[in-house]
Amino acid sequence: MKISTRGRYALRLMLELALAPEGELVTIKSIAARQGISDKYLEQIITVLSRAGFVKSMRGSQGGYRLVKAPSDYTVGMILRAIEGNLAPVACMEDAPNQCPRADTCVTLDVWKQLDGAIAGVIDNITLADLAQKQLDKLISHGN
């Protein structure tokens, strides 16, 4: 499994929104400038995040985006799945229940299940609030 640029940028975008003071709107242009990412690319990503119900937009000269819920309500896994879709390490695990005709006899399936469980164990247990705190800690420790 490889996380795409879209997935990585979506996580960075959501982190930017999580770091904003509660209720404050953040523009795509400001995120793009801070992150060094094309604002057009971020607009495509924010559209997907908006459709997923993760962000809310406000139009107008004072417009921008904000999180719908508290940062602690979003996990890395939720964000990545919204952008990437299924994160199964192999195609045969994308369907539930597994549709592979070899599923009952395939010993390598156990490896893929363990890998999938390990990945989920990480990304589903780290919240945006956790990342925001780590980011703030890094800024403090580097004197910014």
HUDATA-V603637 format. One record per helix or strand of 3 or more residues. SS is the DSSP state (@ for helix, = for strand). FROM is the first residue (numbers start at 1). TO is the last residue. If there is no record, write none. Layout:
[[SS | FROM | TO] [SS | FROM | TO]]
//
This chain:
[[@ | 5 | 19] [@ | 28 | 35] [@ | 39 | 51] [= | 55 | 58] [= | 64 | 67] [@ | 71 | 73] [@ | 76 | 84] [@ | 91 | 93] [@ | 108 | 123] [@ | 128 | 141]]
//
